[in-house]
Amino acid sequence: MIIIEKSLQIMTQHSKSIYPVQLGYRMPAEWEKHAATQLHWPSNRDTWPGSHLKKVEAVFLDIIDVLHNCEPVVLLVDLKTDLKLVEEKLVKRGICLSEVALQQVSLNDVWARDCGPIFIKRVKEGREEFALTDWEYNAWGEKYPPYDSDNRLPRWVSEKFGIKRFGTGLVLEGGSIDTNGEGVFLTTEAVLLNPNRNPGFTRTDAEQMLERYLGASQVIWLRNGLVGDDTDGHIDDLSRFLNRDTILTMVTDDKESVNYETLRENLDILNSVKDRSGKPFTIVTLPLPDTTARVPTVDGSVHVPASYANFYIANGVVLVPLYDRRYDAEALKLFETFFPERAVHGIPCSDLVWGQGSIHCITQQLYGADFLKPR
């Protein structure tokens, strides 16, 4: 009861505040031009035990190798990790360090999407202005403590690079929402209404939160997430905007699949949704790859949230996670169709998703500063 009252008290207190939306800010779509991408070099041995750490480092090098040719990479390295060794691995891979801002800071894990800053922008007097929103991060309902260092990262980014910051006092992970940049958001009940985030929240509370801080004017609610997704059901493993009017969603024809009912229900919901003008969205589908874990994950799951929806749109490129030879080519073709102006790169991600996240989960787009030149 005390926790519930605290969450509702925060909302009441903030109801008297000036919100970013009142100042003309909104969350941009991922395809809008970035200033950089935030990544965290893997080091957490609880997430990546034994040989898993070396395997996931190789995936990170694959991703950085592509990304740094398109936009700067802000690569955060934990204070306990040998920075020189990380530099050597980047150089050995042929990665140009002039396009990678290596920064040492206390970290808990790699999930930059969920603990990193969520940026907002406005146009004032003909110029784009950016700020960041700073949400509380509790490792998906306090599942994996400690998480205090990761929770401090938005403030660190704000201070390190001189970016205006709006604190919220509320829990929200970047992977739990997706937007078309024009006020329409996708999310799930399983996460935003979960009492392990903001206890006592109703749909109205959650929608007000997204409206006030991120400029949401319409929220499309799906219900549940993939089996093996320890976030409780992030939207970035289920359904994502490909453009302002088109939504990609995962499906499976296998009625024996543990995800069959969830994905069927998601598709039904999306097919019934209309935008604010009464026009239906265009819904496109991709088959869900095999989600069976090669070996059980650290929390004992025999399934992982492998999904093509966990792609990342960067400047001039789309990074697509690959998992399953039956469907990888189809996924790449779809992204080439929808992003003809960008190069599409497939990245094998079975070793990454074993940690229960993929490309979108480890990236966070940054705006509003020269991230190669911190203050």
VOBA-1610 file (N, C-alpha, C; in pm, whole numbers, padded with zeros to 5 digits, always signed):
BEGIN
Met+00082-00120+00000Met+00000+00000+00000Met+00086+00126+00000Ile+00195+00124+00076Ile+00284+00239+00081Ile+00343+00269-00056Ile+00385+00160-00128Ile+00444+00178-00262Ile+00341+00234-00359Ile+00218+00181-00352Ile+00111+00229-00440Ile+00087+00377-00415Glu+00076+00415-00287Glu+00052+00555-00256Glu+00165+00644-00304Lys+00290+00593-00299Lys+00404+00672-00344Lys+00396+00701-00492Ser+00361+00599-00575Ser+00351+00619-00720Ser+00242+00720-00752Leu+00128+00707-00686Leu+00017+00797-00715Leu+00047+00937-00663Gln+00124+00946-00553Gln+00163+01076-00500Gln+00253+01149-00598Ile+00343+01073-00663Ile+00432+01134-00764Ile+00350+01193-00877Met+00249+01117-00924Met+00164+01167-01032Met+00090+01293-00988Thr+00041+01294-00863Thr-00032+01410-00813Thr+00058+01532-00804Gln+00179+01511-00751Gln+00274+01622-00741Gln+00309+01677-00878His+00330+01586-00974His+00371+01630-01107His+00257+01695-01183Ser+00133+01670-01139Ser+00019+01731-01209Ser+00023+01884-01197Lys+00101+01935-01101Lys+00114+02078-01083Lys+00237+02134-01156Ser+00311+02046-01224Ser+00436+02087-01289Ser+00412+02129-01434Ile+00515+02189-01492Ile+00515+02217-01635Ile+00579+02097-01704Tyr+00505+02034-01794Tyr+00554+01913-01859Tyr+00618+01945-01993Pro+00706+01856-02040Pro+00767+01877-02171Pro+00665+01900-02283Val+00552+01828-02280Val+00454+01843-02387Val+00399+01986-02390Gln+00390+02050-02274Gln+00340+02188-02268Gln+00441+02286-02326Leu+00566+02243-02332Leu+00672+02327-02389Leu+00697+02294-02536Gly+00613+02205-02592Gly+00622+02174-02735Gly+00711+02056-02769Tyr+00754+01979-02670Tyr+00841+01864-02695Tyr+00760+01740-02731Arg+00823+01651-02807Arg+00768+01519-02836Arg+00883+01423-02855Met+00855+01295-02841Met+00958+01194-02868Met+00967+01171-03018Pro+01086+01184-03076Pro+01100+01161-03220Pro+01094+01013-03255Ala+01062+00984-03379Ala+01068+00846-03428Ala+01214+00805-03442Glu+01237+00677-03434Glu+01375+00627-03439Glu+01443+00658-03572Trp+01364+00673-03678Trp+01425+00699-03810Trp+01465+00845-03828Glu+01430+00932-03736Glu+01478+01070-03744Glu+01627+01074-03711Lys+01698+01167-03770Lys+01844+01167-03764Lys+01897+01171-03622His+01992+01083-03592His+02055+01076-03460His+02183+01159-03458Ala+02225+01194-03336Ala+02358+01251-03316Ala+02458+01141-03284Ala+02411+01031-03223Ala+02498+00920-03185Ala+02412+00805-03134Thr+02478+00693-03108Thr+02413+00578-03045Thr+02489+00541-02917Gln+02416+00518-02811Gln+02474+00476-02684Gln+02476+00323-02675Leu+02592+00268-02637Leu+02610+00125-02613Leu+02690+00106-02484His+02673-00007-02420His+02750-00042-02300His+02831-00168-02328Trp+02960-00159-02315Trp+03045-00277-02337Trp+03011-00385-02233Pro+02989-00510-02276Pro+02947-00615-02181Pro+03056-00651-02081Ser+03014-00664-01954Ser+03109-00700-01850Ser+03045-00775-01734Asn+02912-00779-01729Asn+02842-00839-01616Asn+02847-00991-01625Arg+02921-01052-01536Arg+02940-01198-01539Arg+02816-01274-01493Asp+02724-01208-01426Asp+02599-01276-01391Asp+02511-01294-01515Thr+02517-01195-01605Thr+02441-01205-01730Thr+02513-01289-01833Trp+02646-01279-01835Trp+02727-01345-01937Trp+02832-01435-01870Pro+02790-01546-01811Pro+02885-01635-01743Pro+02971-01714-01841Gly+03088-01756-01793Gly+03175-01845-01872Gly+03206-01790-02009Ser+03192-01875-02111Ser+03226-01838-02248Ser+03126-01741-02311His+03014-01718-02245His+02911-01629-02302His+02962-01486-02316Leu+03050-01443-02227Leu+03100-01306-02234Leu+03178-01283-02363Lys+03267-01374-02397Lys+03347-01359-02519Lys+03257-01364-02642Lys+03155-01449-02639Lys+03064-01459-02753Lys+02986-01330-02774Val+02939-01272-02664Val+02859-01150-02679Val+02948-01032-02715Glu+03073-01031-02672Glu+03165-00927-02716Glu+03178-00928-02868Ala+03182-01046-02928Ala+03194-01057-03074Ala+03073-00995-03143Val+02952-01012-03084Val+02832-00952-03142Val+02840-00800-03131Phe+02886-00750-03018Phe+02902-00605-03001Phe+02998-00549-03104Leu+03107-00619-03130Leu+03202-00572-03231Leu+03138-00569-03369Asp+03055-00669-03400Asp+02982-00668-03528Asp+02895-00543-03540Ile+02825-00512-03432Ile+02732-00399-03433Ile+02808-00266-03442Ile+02911-00250-03361Ile+02989-00125-03362Ile+03057-00105-03496Asp+03103-00214-03556Asp+03170-00207-03686Asp+03080-00144-03791Val+02952-00180-03789Val+02857-00122-03885Val+02818+00020-03842Leu+02781+00036-03717Leu+02727+00163-03669Leu+02825+00279-03682His+02951+00258-03649His+03044+00371-03641His+03074+00431-03778Asn+03038+00361-03885Asn+03050+00416-04019Asn+02932+00505-04056Cys+02828+00504-03972Cys+02706+00578-04003Cys+02678+00691-03905Glu+02718+00672-03781Glu+02700+00775-03680Glu+02796+00747-03564Pro+02830+00850-03486Pro+02918+00826-03372Pro+02858+00726-03274Val+02945+00652-03207Val+02904+00557-03104Val+02960+00604-02971Val+02872+00620-02873Val+02915+00649-02736Val+02920+00515-02664Leu+03039+00463-02646Leu+03057+00331-02587Leu+03097+00346-02440Leu+03004+00314-02353Leu+03030+00323-02210Leu+03096+00194-02162Val+03200+00209-02082Val+03277+00096-02032Val+03280+00104-01880Asp+03247-00004-01814Asp+03242-00004-01668Asp+03379+00027-01608Leu+03378+00091-01494Leu+03502+00132-01427Leu+03593+00015-01394Lys+03535-00103-01375Lys+03615-00221-01339Lys+03674-00291-01461Thr+03640-00244-01581Thr+03687-00305-01705Thr+03810-00231-01756Asp+03905-00304-01808Asp+04028-00246-01862Asp+03997-00174-01994Leu+03997-00043-01991Leu+03964+00037-02109Leu+04061+00012-02222Lys+04190-00007-02190Lys+04290-00030-02293Lys+04261-00159-02369Leu+04214-00260-02296Leu+04182-00388-02359Leu+04064-00373-02454Val+03966-00294-02416Val+03852-00269-02504Val+03898-00197-02630Glu+03983-00096-02613Glu+04037-00023-02728Glu+04110-00117-02823Glu+04190-00207-02768Glu+04265-00301-02852Glu+04171-00390-02933Lys+04062-00433-02873Lys+03966-00518-02945Lys+03898-00441-03058Leu+03868-00314-03033Leu+03808-00231-03138Leu+03906-00210-03253Val+04028-00176-03221Val+04130-00151-03323Val+04158-00277-03403Lys+04169-00389-03336Lys+04194-00516-03404Lys+04084-00547-03504Arg+03963-00505-03473Arg+03850-00527-03563Arg+03849-00426-03678Gly+03935-00324-03672Gly+03938-00223-03777Gly+03842-00109-03754Ile+03796-00094-03632Ile+03702+00013-03597Ile+03780+00141-03568Cys+03739+00249-03633Cys+03808+00378-03620Cys+03769+00445-03488Leu+03865+00461-03399Leu+03836+00514-03266Leu+03795+00661-03269Ser+03822+00730-03378Ser+03781+00870-03387Ser+03629+00884-03396Glu+03560+00775-03427Glu+03414+00776-03436Glu+03349+00706-03318Val+03429+00669-03218Val+03379+00601-03099Val+03422+00681-02977Ala+03325+00732-02902Ala+03354+00805-02779Ala+03355+00705-02664Leu+03474+00662-02626Leu+03487+00568-02514Leu+03481+00646-02383Gln+03388+00608-02298Gln+03370+00676-02171Gln+03361+00573-02059Gln+03440+00592-01955Gln+03433+00501-01841Gln+03340+00560-01734Val+03246+00476-01692Val+03147+00516-01594Val+03097+00388-01527Ser+03048+00397-01406Ser+02997+00279-01337Ser+02872+00227-01408Leu+02875+00097-01444Leu+02764+00031-01515Leu+02723-00095-01442Asn+02596-00135-01464Asn+02549-00264-01416Asn+02539-00366-01529Asp+02493-00322-01648Asp+02475-00419-01757Asp+02465-00345-01890Val+02424-00417-01994Val+02433-00366-02131Val+02304-00303-02185Trp+02198-00301-02108Trp+02066-00272-02166Trp+02040-00121-02174Ala+02112-00055-02264Ala+02106+00090-02280Ala+01967+00138-02317Arg+01893+00059-02391Arg+01758+00098-02431Arg+01669+00126-02310Asp+01686+00047-02208Asp+01592+00053-02095Asp+01634+00149-01985Cys+01764+00168-01967Cys+01810+00257-01861Cys+01862+00390-01914Gly+01886+00398-02043Gly+01941+00520-02101Gly+01838+00630-02113Pro+01881+00751-02149Pro+01789+00864-02162Pro+01695+00846-02280Ile+01571+00890-02264Ile+01475+00893-02373Ile+01462+01038-02417Phe+01502+01065-02540Phe+01510+01203-02588Phe+01376+01253-02640Ile+01360+01384-02628Ile+01244+01455-02684Ile+01296+01576-02760Lys+01214+01625-02854Lys+01259+01742-02931Lys+01142+01836-02957Arg+01176+01959-02987Arg+01078+02058-03029Arg+01142+02147-03134Val+01060+02216-03209Val+01108+02315-03304Val+01069+02452-03250Lys+01169+02534-03223Lys+01145+02667-03167Lys+01218+02769-03251Glu+01142+02864-03300Glu+01197+02970-03387Glu+01273+02909-03505Gly+01216+02801-03560Gly+01273+02737-03677Gly+01390+02646-03651Arg+01426+02627-03525Arg+01541+02542-03491Arg+01497+02424-03406Glu+01558+02310-03429Glu+01532+02192-03347Glu+01605+02205-03214Glu+01535+02177-03107Glu+01594+02175-02973Glu+01565+02039-02910Phe+01664+01985-02841Phe+01650+01853-02781Phe+01666+01861-02630Ala+01600+01770-02562Ala+01617+01750-02418Ala+01606+01601-02394Leu+01638+01558-02273Leu+01620+01416-02241Leu+01527+01401-02121Thr+01454+01292-02122Thr+01372+01257-02006Thr+01444+01150-01927Asp+01441+01166-01796Asp+01514+01080-01703Asp+01411+01002-01622Trp+01397+00873-01656Trp+01302+00785-01589Trp+01374+00699-01485Glu+01298+00652-01388Glu+01353+00556-01294Glu+01364+00420-01362Tyr+01473+00351-01336Tyr+01497+00218-01391Tyr+01517+00122-01274Asn+01436+00016-01269Asn+01447-00079-01158Asn+01469-00223-01203Ala+01537-00237-01319Ala+01570-00370-01373Ala+01447-00459-01383Trp+01343-00404-01448Trp+01221-00477-01480Trp+01154-00536-01356Gly+01132-00448-01259Gly+01065-00493-01140Gly+01157-00552-01036Glu+01280-00497-01028Glu+01380-00538-00930Glu+01421-00685-00945Lys+01422-00733-01071Lys+01461-00873-01095Lys+01611-00895-01082Tyr+01691-00795-01120Tyr+01836-00815-01127Tyr+01913-00702-01057Pro+01910-00698-00926Pro+01993-00599-00858Pro+02140-00640-00864Pro+02232-00543-00851Pro+02206-00399-00838Pro+02180-00335-00974Tyr+02108-00225-00972Tyr+02080-00151-01096Tyr+02097-00001-01074Asp+02155+00038-00962Asp+02166+00178-00927Asp+02254+00257-01024Ser+02363+00196-01069Ser+02452+00268-01162Ser+02383+00295-01294Asp+02312+00197-01347Asp+02240+00216-01472Asp+02130+00321-01456Asn+02067+00323-01339Asn+01960+00420-01315Asn+02012+00563-01317Arg+02139+00583-01288Arg+02197+00718-01285Arg+02242+00768-01423Leu+02238+00682-01524Leu+02298+00719-01653Leu+02232+00838-01723Pro+02100+00854-01722Pro+02045+00973-01789Pro+02099+01104-01730Arg+02110+01111-01598Arg+02168+01231-01537Arg+02314+01248-01580Trp+02387+01136-01587Trp+02527+01143-01629Trp+02538+01196-01771Val+02453+01145-01862Val+02455+01192-02001Val+02424+01341-02006Ser+02323+01383-01929Ser+02285+01524-01926Ser+02402+01612-01884Glu+02470+01573-01777Glu+02580+01655-01724Glu+02705+01646-01811Lys+02733+01526-01863Lys+02855+01506-01942Lys+02851+01579-02075Phe+02732+01586-02134Phe+02722+01642-02269Phe+02639+01771-02275Gly+02598+01822-02159Gly+02530+01951-02154Gly+02393+01952-02217Ile+02308+01857-02179Ile+02175+01844-02238Ile+02069+01867-02130Lys+01969+01946-02161Lys+01859+01973-02068Lys+01791+01843-02029Arg+01758+01829-01900Arg+01703+01704-01848Arg+01571+01730-01776Phe+01472+01643-01803Phe+01345+01644-01730Phe+01336+01516-01647Gly+01342+01528-01515Gly+01322+01413-01428Gly+01174+01383-01416Thr+01141+01254-01403Thr+01000+01215-01396Thr+00961+01152-01262Gly+01055+01082-01197Gly+01023+01012-01074Gly+00943+00886-01096Leu+00918+00849-01221Leu+00837+00732-01255Leu+00921+00631-01331Val+00879+00505-01327Val+00953+00396-01393Val+00903+00380-01536Leu+00998+00378-01630Leu+00967+00348-01770Leu+01094+00303-01839Glu+01086+00195-01916Glu+01200+00149-01996Glu+01175+00180-02143Gly+01283+00217-02211Gly+01270+00251-02352Gly+01217+00138-02439Gly+01247+00013-02401Gly+01200-00100-02480Gly+01053-00130-02463Ser+00987-00060-02370Ser+00845-00086-02346Ser+00754+00001-02432Ile+00815+00093-02510Ile+00735+00183-02594Ile+00797+00193-02733Asp+00714+00224-02829Asp+00762+00256-02964Asp+00669+00362-03020Thr+00724+00457-03097Thr+00644+00568-03148Thr+00671+00594-03295Asn+00572+00649-03362Asn+00589+00691-03501Asn+00638+00835-03511Gly+00666+00897-03397Gly+00718+01034-03396Gly+00611+01140-03409Glu+00485+01097-03425Glu+00374+01191-03440Glu+00269+01169-03333Gly+00315+01120-03220Gly+00226+01108-03106Gly+00159+00974-03085Val+00179+00880-03178Val+00119+00748-03163Val+00222+00654-03101Phe+00181+00585-02996Phe+00270+00495-02923Phe+00213+00354-02918Leu+00305+00258-02924Leu+00273+00117-02900Leu+00328+00077-02764Thr+00253-00004-02690Thr+00303-00055-02563Thr+00225-00179-02524Thr+00255-00234-02406Thr+00184-00354-02358Thr+00133-00333-02216Glu+00019-00394-02188Glu-00036-00393-02054Glu+00057-00468-01958Ala+00120-00575-02007Ala+00202-00660-01922Ala+00317-00584-01857Val+00359-00474-01919Val+00470-00395-01864Val+00418-00267-01798Leu+00351-00182-01873Leu+00315-00051-01820Leu+00213-00057-01707Leu+00134-00164-01701Leu+00037-00177-01593Leu+00082-00278-01488Asn+00207-00321-01498Asn+00259-00418-01402Asn+00289-00348-01269Pro+00239-00400-01157Pro+00264-00333-01029Pro+00410-00330-00987Asn+00498-00404-01059Asn+00640-00398-01024Asn+00710-00276-01084Arg+00636-00193-01158Arg+00690-00066-01208Arg+00632+00050-01128Asn+00512+00091-01166Asn+00444+00201-01098Asn+00315+00147-01036Pro+00322+00093-00916Pro+00207+00025-00856Pro+00082+00114-00853Gly-00031+00051-00885Gly-00157+00123-00883Gly-00191+00196-01010Phe-00101+00195-01107Phe-00127+00266-01233Phe-00240+00201-01311Thr-00328+00286-01362Thr-00431+00244-01455Thr-00389+00282-01597Arg-00465+00242-01694Arg-00437+00283-01833Arg-00433+00435-01843Thr-00528+00499-01777Thr-00534+00646-01782Thr-00408+00707-01725Asp-00361+00654-01611Asp-00236+00704-01551Asp-00119+00690-01648Ala-00108+00571-01708Ala+00003+00544-01800Ala-00004+00633-01923Glu-00124+00652-01976Glu-00140+00737-02093Glu-00108+00883-02061Gln-00147+00928-01942Gln-00113+01064-01901Gln+00038+01081-01888Met+00104+00979-01834Met+00249+00981-01821Met+00315+00996-01957Leu+00272+00916-02056Leu+00331+00922-02190Leu+00298+01053-02260Glu+00178+01105-02234Glu+00141+01233-02295Glu+00224+01347-02239Arg+00237+01353-02107Arg+00301+01467-02043Arg+00450+01476-02075Tyr+00516+01362-02076Tyr+00662+01365-02090Tyr+00710+01338-02232Leu+00631+01262-02312Leu+00679+01222-02444Leu+00589+01269-02558Gly+00480+01337-02526Gly+00394+01392-02630Gly+00298+01295-02693Ala+00264+01187-02623Ala+00171+01088-02678Ala+00031+01145-02691Ser-00032+01120-02805Ser-00171+01160-02825Ser-00260+01039-02851Gln-00198+00924-02878Gln-00272+00798-02896Gln-00183+00684-02851Val-00236+00595-02769Val-00161+00479-02721Val-00232+00352-02766Ile-00160+00268-02838Ile-00212+00139-02883Ile-00163+00033-02785Trp-00255-00035-02721Trp-00222-00130-02616Trp-00229-00274-02666Leu-00115-00342-02665Leu-00116-00488-02678Leu-00114-00544-02536Arg-00126-00676-02523Arg-00144-00729-02388Arg-00017-00794-02332Asn+00027-00903-02391Asn+00135-00981-02331Asn+00256-00991-02423Gly+00370-01032-02365Gly+00494-01044-02440Gly+00532-01187-02468Leu+00652-01204-02523Leu+00701-01337-02558Leu+00742-01416-02435Val+00723-01545-02442Val+00775-01634-02338Val+00929-01626-02342Gly+00990-01611-02226Gly+01135-01597-02220Gly+01181-01452-02216Asp+01086-01359-02227Asp+01120-01218-02217Asp+01110-01178-02070Asp+01224-01162-02005Asp+01224-01135-01861Asp+01188-00990-01828Thr+01159-00908-01931Thr+01110-00773-01905Thr+00961-00771-01875Asp+00895-00885-01888Asp+00751-00904-01870Asp+00674-00882-02000Gly+00742-00835-02106Gly+00672-00823-02233Gly+00694-00693-02306His+00819-00661-02336His+00849-00536-02406His+00794-00536-02548Ile+00749-00418-02589Ile+00691-00403-02723Ile+00795-00424-02832Asp+00923-00396-02803Asp+01023-00406-02910Asp+01061-00549-02945Asp+00995-00648-02882Asp+01005-00787-02926Asp+00879-00832-02998Leu+00781-00742-03007Leu+00649-00780-03060Leu+00613-00703-03186Ser+00603-00571-03172Ser+00549-00488-03280Ser+00618-00352-03280Arg+00652-00303-03402Arg+00726-00176-03414Arg+00675-00099-03536Phe+00685+00032-03527Phe+00654+00116-03643Phe+00766+00106-03746Leu+00729+00091-03872Leu+00823+00098-03984Leu+00819+00236-04050Asn+00707+00301-04039Asn+00690+00441-04079Asn+00568+00492-04004Arg+00525+00611-04033Arg+00419+00673-03952Arg+00289+00595-03955Asp+00264+00519-04064Asp+00135+00450-04080Asp+00145+00298-04081Thr+00266+00243-04072Thr+00286+00099-04091Thr+00348+00037-03966Ile+00288-00073-03923Ile+00335-00144-03803Ile+00374-00287-03841Leu+00493-00324-03803Leu+00539-00462-03818Leu+00503-00539-03692Thr+00450-00659-03706Thr+00423-00743-03590Thr+00464-00887-03618Met+00508-00954-03513Met+00551-01094-03525Met+00430-01188-03522Val+00438-01296-03600Val+00331-01396-03604Val+00393-01536-03610Thr+00314-01635-03582Thr+00354-01774-03605Thr+00232-01854-03645Asp+00252-01945-03739Asp+00144-02037-03781Asp+00145-02165-03700Asp+00246-02181-03617Asp+00260-02304-03539Asp+00172-02297-03414Lys+00061-02369-03417Lys-00033-02365-03305Lys+00024-02429-03179Glu+00134-02501-03193Glu+00199-02560-03076Glu+00300-02465-03013Ser+00326-02354-03078Ser+00422-02258-03026Ser+00371-02198-02894Val+00464-02178-02800Val+00427-02117-02672Val+00383-01972-02691Asn+00414-01912-02806Asn+00378-01773-02832Asn+00260-01758-02928Tyr+00201-01868-02970Tyr+00097-01862-03073Tyr-00020-01772-03032Glu-00078-01795-02917Glu-00196-01720-02875Glu-00166-01573-02856Thr-00052-01542-02795Thr-00015-01402-02773Thr+00000-01327-02905Leu+00068-01387-03001Leu+00092-01319-03130Leu-00037-01309-03211Arg-00124-01410-03201Arg-00252-01403-03271Arg-00337-01289-03213Glu-00339-01279-03082Glu-00415-01172-03019Glu-00360-01035-03057Asn-00228-01021-03059Asn-00167-00894-03100Asn-00210-00854-03239Leu-00206-00951-03331Leu-00244-00923-03470Leu-00390-00879-03478Asp-00477-00946-03403Asp-00618-00908-03403Asp-00637-00765-03353Ile-00567-00730-03247Ile-00577-00594-03192Ile-00531-00492-03295Leu-00415-00516-03355Leu-00360-00420-03450Leu-00449-00404-03573Asn-00509-00513-03617Asn-00598-00506-03734Asn-00726-00428-03704Ser-00757-00411-03578Ser-00880-00340-03541Ser-00855-00193-03507Val-00728-00154-03497Val-00696-00018-03452Val-00701+00081-03567Lys-00749+00201-03538Lys-00749+00310-03635Lys-00675+00430-03576Asp-00621+00513-03665Asp-00554+00632-03616Asp-00657+00737-03577Arg-00611+00856-03537Arg-00703+00957-03486Arg-00799+01010-03591Ser-00765+00989-03718Ser-00855+01033-03826Ser-00951+00922-03868Gly-00941+00806-03804Gly-01029+00694-03837Gly-00975+00601-03943Lys-00849+00622-03983Lys-00788+00538-04086Lys-00713+00422-04022Pro-00731+00299-04073Pro-00656+00186-04016Pro-00507+00196-04049Phe-00426+00142-03961Phe-00284+00132-03989Phe-00259+00016-04084Thr-00149+00026-04161Thr-00106-00087-04243Thr-00028-00183-04154Ile-00070-00308-04150Ile-00005-00407-04064Ile+00068-00508-04153Val+00198-00522-04130Val+00278-00622-04202Val+00333-00721-04099Thr+00360-00841-04144Thr+00401-00946-04050Thr+00531-01013-04092Leu+00599-01067-03992Leu+00712-01155-04014Leu+00697-01275-03921Pro+00741-01393-03965Pro+00733-01510-03877Pro+00832-01499-03762Leu+00787-01541-03647Leu+00875-01544-03531Leu+00979-01653-03550Pro+01108-01620-03530Pro+01211-01724-03539Pro+01201-01821-03422Asp+01280-01925-03428Asp+01285-02023-03320Asp+01331-01954-03192Thr+01254-01968-03085Thr+01288-01902-02959Thr+01344-02000-02856Thr+01377-02121-02898Thr+01431-02219-02805Thr+01575-02184-02769Ala+01604-02177-02640Ala+01740-02148-02596Ala+01829-02270-02617Arg+01952-02245-02664Arg+02045-02357-02685Arg+02074-02428-02554Val+02093-02349-02450Val+02102-02398-02312Val+02016-02303-02230Pro+01962-02348-02117Pro+01878-02259-02036Pro+01950-02129-02002Thr+01874-02019-01997Thr+01930-01888-01965Thr+01965-01881-01816Val+02023-01770-01775Val+02067-01758-01636Val+01950-01766-01538Asp+01829-01733-01583Asp+01714-01745-01493Asp+01637-01876-01515Gly+01698-01967-01593Gly+01641-02099-01610Gly+01541-02114-01723Ser+01521-02009-01802Ser+01424-02018-01911Ser+01477-02103-02026Val+01389-02181-02086Val+01427-02260-02204Val+01386-02188-02333His+01335-02065-02318His+01301-01983-02434His+01367-01846-02420Val+01400-01786-02534Val+01455-01651-02538Val+01366-01565-02627Pro+01368-01433-02608Pro+01282-01345-02687Pro+01342-01311-02824Ala+01373-01413-02902Ala+01427-01391-03037Ala+01316-01334-03126Ser+01344-01222-03190Ser+01241-01156-03269Ser+01305-01058-03367Tyr+01252-01055-03488Tyr+01300-00958-03587Tyr+01251-00817-03555Ala+01154-00804-03463Ala+01106-00672-03422Ala+01211-00597-03342Asn+01318-00663-03300Asn+01421-00598-03221Asn+01529-00536-03308Phe+01490-00483-03423Phe+01581-00413-03514Phe+01611-00274-03462Tyr+01713-00210-03520Tyr+01751-00074-03481Tyr+01774+00009-03606Ile+01707+00126-03612Ile+01722+00218-03724Ile+01823+00326-03686Ala+01932+00334-03759Ala+02033+00438-03736Ala+02047+00522-03863Asn+02136+00621-03860Asn+02156+00706-03977Asn+02210+00622-04093Gly+02131+00608-04197Gly+02178+00539-04317Gly+02182+00388-04309Val+02135+00329-04199Val+02146+00184-04185Val+02034+00131-04096Val+01994+00008-04121Val+01905-00065-04031Val+01976-00194-03991Leu+01990-00215-03861Leu+02052-00337-03809Leu+01942-00435-03774Val+01949-00552-03835Val+01844-00654-03818Val+01903-00777-03751Pro+01848-00820-03638Pro+01899-00941-03574Pro+01860-01066-03653Leu+01954-01158-03668Leu+01930-01283-03740Leu+01940-01400-03643Tyr+01847-01497-03660Tyr+01843-01611-03569Tyr+01813-01745-03636Asp+01742-01741-03748Asp+01678-01862-03798Asp+01685-01863-03951Arg+01760-01957-04007Arg+01779-01961-04153Arg+01649-01972-04230Arg+01546-02024-04167Arg+01417-02039-04237Arg+01356-01902-04270Tyr+01384-01801-04187Tyr+01314-01673-04201Tyr+01405-01551-04214Asp+01535-01568-04195Asp+01626-01452-04197Asp+01618-01375-04328Ala+01619-01445-04441Ala+01619-01378-04571Ala+01489-01300-04591Glu+01379-01357-04547Glu+01250-01287-04557Glu+01252-01158-04476Ala+01311-01165-04356Ala+01319-01046-04272Ala+01403-00937-04339Leu+01519-00975-04390Leu+01606-00876-04455Leu+01537-00812-04575Lys+01466-00892-04652Lys+01396-00839-04769Lys+01290-00738-04729Leu+01218-00766-04621Leu+01114-00673-04576Leu+01176-00539-04537Phe+01286-00541-04464Phe+01348-00415-04423Phe+01408-00341-04542Glu+01459-00412-04639Glu+01508-00347-04760Glu+01394-00278-04835Thr+01275-00338-04831Thr+01159-00281-04897Thr+01114-00152-04829Phe+01114-00152-04696Phe+01062-00036-04623Phe+01167+00072-04598Phe+01295+00038-04612Phe+01400+00136-04591Phe+01496+00137-04709Pro+01446+00171-04829Pro+01531+00166-04949Pro+01646+00266-04946Glu+01633+00371-04864Glu+01738+00473-04857Glu+01846+00438-04756Arg+01828+00327-04685Arg+01925+00284-04584Arg+01981+00147-04622Ala+02107+00124-04586Ala+02163-00010-04602Ala+02107-00098-04491Val+02076-00221-04524Val+02023-00316-04426Val+02131-00419-04395His+02168-00429-04268His+02272-00523-04226His+02213-00624-04130Gly+02227-00751-04163Gly+02187-00856-04071Gly+02302-00891-03978Ile+02271-00903-03849Ile+02371-00936-03747Ile+02327-01064-03677Pro+02403-01174-03686Pro+02367-01296-03612Pro+02363-01266-03462Cys+02250-01296-03398Cys+02230-01252-03261Cys+02190-01362-03164Ser+02211-01487-03200Ser+02175-01594-03107Ser+02252-01584-02976Asp+02379-01545-02982Asp+02458-01533-02860Asp+02416-01412-02777Leu+02370-01307-02842Leu+02323-01189-02770Leu+02188-01214-02704Val+02094-01274-02777Val+01960-01292-02724Val+01956-01396-02613Trp+02063-01477-02600Trp+02070-01569-02488Trp+02067-01493-02355Gly+02117-01368-02357Gly+02108-01281-02240Gly+01972-01217-02224Gln+01878-01253-02313Gln+01736-01213-02309Gln+01711-01071-02359Gly+01794-01030-02454Gly+01773-00906-02525Gly+01851-00909-02655Ser+01822-00815-02746Ser+01893-00816-02874Ser+01932-00675-02914Ile+01944-00648-03045Ile+02005-00524-03093Ile+01936-00399-03039His+01804-00396-03048His+01733-00277-03001His+01751-00259-02851Cys+01760-00367-02778Cys+01772-00361-02632Cys+01904-00301-02586Ile+02008-00313-02666Ile+02141-00266-02623Ile+02177-00130-02683Thr+02091-00073-02764Thr+02117+00056-02828Thr+02021+00161-02776Gln+02067+00286-02774Gln+01978+00399-02743Gln+02024+00518-02825Gln+01934+00573-02905Gln+01969+00685-02990Gln+01980+00813-02908Leu+02078+00895-02945Leu+02108+01019-02874Leu+02095+01138-02969Tyr+02060+01253-02915Tyr+02041+01374-02996Tyr+02095+01496-02920Gly+02116+01604-02995Gly+02131+01734-02932Gly+02267+01774-02883Ala+02374+01701-02920Ala+02508+01739-02876Ala+02611+01675-02968Asp+02734+01723-02956Asp+02847+01659-03023Asp+02901+01555-02924Phe+02861+01431-02942Phe+02893+01328-02845Phe+03037+01277-02854Leu+03108+01323-02955Leu+03250+01290-02963Leu+03335+01389-02883Lys+03268+01496-02835Lys+03340+01600-02760Lys+03263+01633-02633Pro+03272+01548-02531Pro+03203+01578-02405Pro+03258+01703-02339Arg+03176+01764-02254Arg+03217+01888-02186Arg+03331+01859-02085
//
